[in-house]
Amino acid sequence: MKVIGARERIMETCYTLEIEYEGKVYTCNMYSSDNNSYTDWYDDNWKLITQPDWADDLDLWQLHDENMHKGDRGNYDPSMDRYWIEYHCPDCGKFWTEDQ
């Protein structure tokens, strides 16, 4: 299992994880509001599926926070647009970013 993408969407009420597992890419949209959260899972053809068994023990929110893709786009000068990934190591607490 490998996280290949994580991002915030829809005014920070929807969070997306893209996970590669056994050669297939799965997308998990995580929704959170008023102490209620739920997920939608999609296969690599964007077909809605039930949560895969291999994902039952995953802490999806932690995976999202450890691999956050972010960007600053739509600037007046497009050359100033920037995309990066924020990483966080839960073991040592180290935080770093890498430009895309």
Beta strands, then each sheet from edge to edge (+ up, - down):
strand 1: 2-9
strand 2: 14-21
strand 3: 24-33
strand 4: 36-42
strand 5: 48-49
strand 6: 67-72
strand 7: 82-88
strand 8: 95-99
sheet 1: 1+ 2- 3+ 4- 5+
sheet 2: 6+ 7- 8+
end
